[in-house]
Amino acid sequence: MEPGEVLFSAATDPGQVFAALGDRYTVRIEPLPAARWTCLDTADWRLHDAGMSLRDARQGRAGTLLLWSGPATRITAPSPGRRWPQRAEGLPDSPVRERVAPAIGIRALLPLAEVEVHGLQLRVLDDEEKTRVRIEVDQLRLVGARPAALPLRVLVTPLRGYERDGARCTDLLRDRLVPLAAETDATAAALAAAGHRPGQPAVPPVRLDPDAPAPESLAAVLRRWIDAVDLARPGVLADVDTEFLHDLRTSVRATRSLLRLGAELMPEAAVTRFADEFAWLGRLTAPLRDLDVALLELDGFGTTDLTGLEDLEPLRRQLRGQRRRALAAVRTGLESPRGRALSGDWRATLDAVARRDLPAPSTRAAAVDQANAAYRRIVKAAAGITDQSHPDELHRLRGRCKRMRYLLDGYAPVYEPKPHREVLGALRALQNCLGDIQDVFVQRAQLAELGAVMTRRGGAATTGTVLAIGALRDRALRRDADARRTMARRIARFGSAGTRANVAGLGAGATVATVATAAP
Amino acid sequence: MKSLAVYNIKGGVGKTSTAVNLAYLAARDGHRTLLWDLDPQAAATYVFRVKPRVKGGGERIVANRKPVEAAIKGTDFEGLDLLPADFTYRHMDLMLDATKRPTERLHRILEPLAGDYDLVVLDCPPSVSLVSENVLRAADILLSPLIPTTLSVRTLDQLTEFVRSVRHRPRLLGFFSMVDRRKRLHRDLVDQLPKERDDLASTAIPAQSIIEQMAVQRAPVPHFAPQSLATRCYEQLYPEAMAGRRLDLSGP
């Protein structure tokens, strides 16, 4: 909350504030120009989680970005003068950007609530007619899809050296009028009225009964993932930031994994049809994601060491060109009849699955069986892996690991906590290692293709760029070698007697409530 | 943090008006500004409607027994704070003399404020004293109002000598103040002298009743008369005063 801010119910009239103060002090009133606030944060609340709150406050054409970092630190900068959303590089070079950029990383700031502000300024004067305290009284109204009157905001700002006068005014207002709960601030009130829950996952967790029929729970978990797909879709189409696509693809992968592992719990025709549909969506979006990853690496957001590499701009330009085309293909696919129908058809199928009244195992029994089967498949596939294995083979193993991961995440509370934690740790370690190898494989393929394209075109790349491509491939190879060295240890840990015992112990006991699936 | 001292050996030459108006213009430009009224007459403090006293006495600040931050008062103007005058400042020489390194005391007092302010403006009392030596040590820019008389050149020379006599040498800039263009001598000096001396600003401040109105309006001229000639002159003087940090005063 902003220091000095007190909220009163939306029904409170600004005149009541004046009357409360005017009884005791000389108070002057001045109207303030109408303003409009845009409350900003990323889709996954990175500013909120970092203890920050950001607002673009506009009066006519002029605007100010107001950043609160901690309860008493307020930093301002001119508004970027562009429409939101914006990524950090779209903010003016300022202390606000310096604070915001590391917190939001690659995510864009979204306009989460728009507020109209009609305000008055009260000046509390002393016997010399000097201002001792400024009090801003703002009537706030949420505009947009869900218009609503917001609480009356009173901001008491004592001038330096007159802090006691400010405290007296605040006390007086709290005594005479009825303030709202102290933890509510104007930004939080606006976000809540707009339907947001700061810090909470965009798709709320589902509740599962471990003794309920497994198909019913599977439908609930899958419904959550399609909620996540639908939520990410507009951000992908508008190309707000790369993480919308990442979230969409994560949800698609999770859906495909659970569909495969729980195939016997659903009608075969539905499994076949939607396995195809989600595979199509995965294929449709894969090239764009690969290009996003490559560009993020070149922008320093990945693990690639860019030290000493110059003249990467032609490379970026080339990748950006490819990305534009890949984005157009994704947009076409998502907006096609097939892309538009997928969510609705899938939801209808899930509803039917949940309603089916057939004999079925309990949620817990099915989750434990599936985990055991997934584990056995991974161990079997890993048995033939060496540090010389082809990346395709490793990629298939990685796919199996991911499927088990979605299962363990999706049904986490159904499992016995300690074995679950241990198995997840061993699985995550193996996954990370295989992920590194796959990333390097994709990056090397991209670099080889780029090098070939640029050479064919002639003149598109300087010697520096060609050398940089070579250096990047060398560094990628070193990363690959490091990851492969680690891989043997990780496979051994995953296949060890200890992990095997933990997998066997996943089903012991457990009474459950909420499914905490990986946040979409 | 830059520091600008408005100083002259003589009184009644427009020091306080200059200090108040330039401090206001700096704050208006978005610079976090502090005006320290060092003159026990407390004229600047009066203009900003602040009570001319430092709780516990100004000597406690000088003697380092009270943090300077605790004495600062916000003015009615965004970004402009005031360190008010205190009647005990009439004995400031004695107070300073009682401290260690008496010529550096004001500089030391201001040091903790470096992160809070972009500019400190010192409104100095007229004298040549230990206070003046402190002002020279604390200031990056010494701005000196001069009445256009034949003696004004001599005053500026005396100030130059004074500045040369200290180790820390602020940039010295004189300017003509209280100029009455009906007087031929004023006209001649204001038109001619700045062309001959690079330590004289080209901007001159006219003698206008609007400036005297500051004590009635109790506000800086650019606030209550933003379109006036006086405002325009102060607006021209401000960048001249702030241009460059130090003037090399070495030499014969």
Chai-1 contact restraints between the chains, C-beta under 6 A:
chainA,res_idxA,chainB,res_idxB,connection_type,confidence,min_distance_angstrom,max_distance_angstrom,comment,restraint_id
A,E128,B,R49,contact,1.0,0.0,6.0,A-B,restraint_1
A,K130,B,R49,contact,1.0,0.0,6.0,A-B,restraint_2
A,T131,B,D76,contact,1.0,0.0,6.0,A-B,restraint_3
A,L159,B,G74,contact,1.0,0.0,6.0,A-B,restraint_4
A,R160,B,I72,contact,1.0,0.0,6.0,A-B,restraint_5
A,R160,B,G74,contact,1.0,0.0,6.0,A-B,restraint_6
A,R160,B,D81,contact,1.0,0.0,6.0,A-B,restraint_7
A,G161,B,I72,contact,1.0,0.0,6.0,A-B,restraint_8
A,G161,B,K73,contact,1.0,0.0,6.0,A-B,restraint_9
